[in-house]
Amino acid sequence: MTPDANVLKNFDTWKKFLGNRVVQAEKLGMSEDTISKLAFEIGEFLDQKVDPANSSNRAIKELWDVGNDEEKQTIAKLMVKLAKNNA
């Protein structure tokens, strides 16, 4: 398993990892809207391909699964904000 794959096992590590990527994207000039759209796409990928490794990720997946696209976009935006605060 790669070091990046281990990131998904611990929610605090995941937030820090994601936060660092958000900061990097902003430094490259990406807009908040673009970052949120990418977070949505990552959420879709994780929902389909990754079994949550902890209870925090499981709760987010369950919220994602019951949400419509607009609600999922809100979750993605909130995850970006949360991650940015943990960078």
Secondary structure in CASP SS format (residue, H / E / C, confidence):
PFRMAT SS
TARGET T0000
AUTHOR 0000-0000-0000
METHOD secondary structure of the structure
MODEL  1
M C 1.00
T C 1.00
P H 1.00
D H 1.00
A H 1.00
N H 1.00
V H 1.00
L H 1.00
K H 1.00
N C 1.00
F H 1.00
D H 1.00
T H 1.00
W H 1.00
K H 1.00
K H 1.00
F H 1.00
L H 1.00
G H 1.00
N H 1.00
R H 1.00
V H 1.00
V H 1.00
Q H 1.00
A H 1.00
E H 1.00
K H 1.00
L C 1.00
G C 1.00
M C 1.00
S C 1.00
E H 1.00
D H 1.00
T H 1.00
I H 1.00
S H 1.00
K H 1.00
L H 1.00
A H 1.00
F H 1.00
E H 1.00
I H 1.00
G H 1.00
E H 1.00
F H 1.00
L H 1.00
D H 1.00
Q H 1.00
K H 1.00
V C 1.00
D C 1.00
P C 1.00
A C 1.00
N C 1.00
S H 1.00
S H 1.00
N H 1.00
R H 1.00
A H 1.00
I H 1.00
K H 1.00
E H 1.00
L H 1.00
W H 1.00
D H 1.00
V H 1.00
G C 1.00
N C 1.00
D H 1.00
E H 1.00
E H 1.00
K H 1.00
Q H 1.00
T H 1.00
I H 1.00
A H 1.00
K H 1.00
L H 1.00
M H 1.00
V H 1.00
K H 1.00
L H 1.00
A H 1.00
K H 1.00
N H 1.00
N C 1.00
A C 1.00
END
